[in-house]
Amino acid sequence: MTNVLDDVREHYRATGLVERLKSALGPEHQPMTPQQLGALDQFHTRGLAATRDLAELAGITAGMSVLDVGSGVGGPARFLAATYGCAVTGVDLSEPFVEAARYLTERTGQTGQVRFECASALKLPFEDERYDAAFLQHVAMNIADRTQLYREIRRVLKRGGRFATYDVVLKGGEPHYPVPWARTQSTSFLLTAAATREAIEPAGFRTLIFKDDSEAAKAWITQLRAAGPPPSLNLGLVMGPDFAQLATNLGRNLMEGRLGILAAVFEASSTSI
Ligand SMILES: C[S@@+](CC[C@H](N)C(=O)[O-])C[C@H]1O[C@@H](n2cnc3c(N)ncnc32)[C@H](O)[C@@H]1O
């Protein structure tokens, strides 16, 4: 019998990913920038622009120690480190994703500033009050136990630290599946924006910014549709040949108003209960 975490791991299994990246990226002596990898390693709606916007909202600066929870193949972590000069630790459930994240970080020459560990967000392998900020982009929808998720994030943040989340949320109807985070409903645990906030605040957070980003997401989908075929380096390389269908369904769900996008920043206030 498998549990939900195993099913989520299976969704992001990405067998042979590092080998695929090696052949797609070409000679290893050619240095790459996080921007060049943006179409391949920013695994969320609005890509690099969303990571940049969230970092600005959260006030990320040099000298901060940032945790990226559910870091995927590491694009957001590399971009934050390169753009703001902070140190970033990424943690992810998927071992192939963590291996790929380490490989891509070697390719961008950032191994001193960005590192990755394989672990569950529900049991973060870090001591209390270690980080100045935590990022959670398009991860919560894979997690049923939101109470534990937000408590863990609060536990590892310093008092006064920032928690920045960018989530797909339920809005006006049942979504079409498969979607990029779940091929069936069994690994999808969507909440509305209001329910997300209700789950976060009791973990010891005060809301600073709470923003519906759905219109920007829809504009991005319209732009992608008009642009025609995707660039050769894209998330299909990471997720497999059905990624186009998963992405199309996300677009339909957003355009039909079934799903929305939430961008929010919280301050770690009282200790969690
Ligand atoms: C849609 S991807 C987003 C990746 C990354 N945040 C980004 O925006 O590029 C979702 C990621 O969440 C990770 N994930 C899902 N459930 C998790 C859990 N319980 N603990 C840690 N990571 C998890 C997956 O392995 C996957 O890498």
Ligand as a Chemical Component Dictionary entry (heavy atoms), coordinates in Angstrom:
data_LIG
# 
_chem_comp.id                   LIG 
_chem_comp.type                 NON-POLYMER 
_chem_comp.pdbx_formal_charge   0 
_chem_comp.three_letter_code    LIG 
# 
loop_
_chem_comp_atom.comp_id 
_chem_comp_atom.atom_id 
_chem_comp_atom.alt_atom_id 
_chem_comp_atom.type_symbol 
_chem_comp_atom.charge 
_chem_comp_atom.model_Cartn_x 
_chem_comp_atom.model_Cartn_y 
_chem_comp_atom.model_Cartn_z 
_chem_comp_atom.pdbx_ordinal 
LIG C1  C1  C 0  5.052 22.335 -9.002 1  
LIG S1  S1  S 1  6.592 21.946 -8.283 2  
LIG C2  C2  C 0  7.192 23.558 -7.756 3  
LIG C3  C3  C 0  8.703 23.564 -7.579 4  
LIG C4  C4  C 0  9.308 24.907 -7.188 5  
LIG N1  N1  N 0  8.729 25.451 -5.987 6  
LIG C5  C5  C 0  9.182 25.906 -8.305 7  
LIG O1  O1  O 0  8.314 26.794 -8.192 8  
LIG O2  O2  O -1 9.943 25.819 -9.286 9  
LIG C6  C6  C 0  6.101 21.226 -6.709 10 
LIG C7  C7  C 0  7.276 20.684 -5.929 11 
LIG O3  O3  O 0  6.844 20.416 -4.581 12 
LIG C8  C8  C 0  7.506 19.259 -4.135 13 
LIG N2  N2  N 0  6.741 18.690 -3.026 14 
LIG C9  C9  C 0  5.459 18.233 -3.028 15 
LIG N3  N3  N 0  5.119 17.789 -1.807 16 
LIG C10 C10 C 0  6.198 17.967 -1.010 17 
LIG C11 C11 C 0  6.477 17.695 0.364  18 
LIG N4  N4  N 0  5.582 17.118 1.171  19 
LIG N5  N5  N 0  7.699 18.016 0.849  20 
LIG C12 C12 C 0  8.645 18.586 0.043  21 
LIG N6  N6  N 0  8.438 18.843 -1.256 22 
LIG C13 C13 C 0  7.235 18.544 -1.784 23 
LIG C14 C14 C 0  7.539 18.377 -5.365 24 
LIG O4  O4  O 0  8.473 17.336 -5.260 25 
LIG C15 C15 C 0  7.851 19.390 -6.458 26 
LIG O5  O5  O 0  9.222 19.551 -6.630 27 
# 
loop_
_chem_comp_bond.comp_id 
_chem_comp_bond.atom_id_1 
_chem_comp_bond.atom_id_2 
_chem_comp_bond.value_order 
_chem_comp_bond.pdbx_ordinal 
LIG C1  S1  SING 1  
LIG S1  C2  SING 2  
LIG S1  C6  SING 3  
LIG C2  C3  SING 4  
LIG C3  C4  SING 5  
LIG C4  N1  SING 6  
LIG C4  C5  SING 7  
LIG C5  O1  DOUB 8  
LIG C5  O2  SING 9  
LIG C6  C7  SING 10 
LIG C7  O3  SING 11 
LIG C7  C15 SING 12 
LIG O3  C8  SING 13 
LIG C8  N2  SING 14 
LIG C8  C14 SING 15 
LIG N2  C9  SING 16 
LIG N2  C13 SING 17 
LIG C9  N3  DOUB 18 
LIG N3  C10 SING 19 
LIG C10 C11 SING 20 
LIG C10 C13 DOUB 21 
LIG C11 N4  SING 22 
LIG C11 N5  DOUB 23 
LIG N5  C12 SING 24 
LIG C12 N6  DOUB 25 
LIG N6  C13 SING 26 
LIG C14 O4  SING 27 
LIG C14 C15 SING 28 
LIG C15 O5  SING 29 
# 
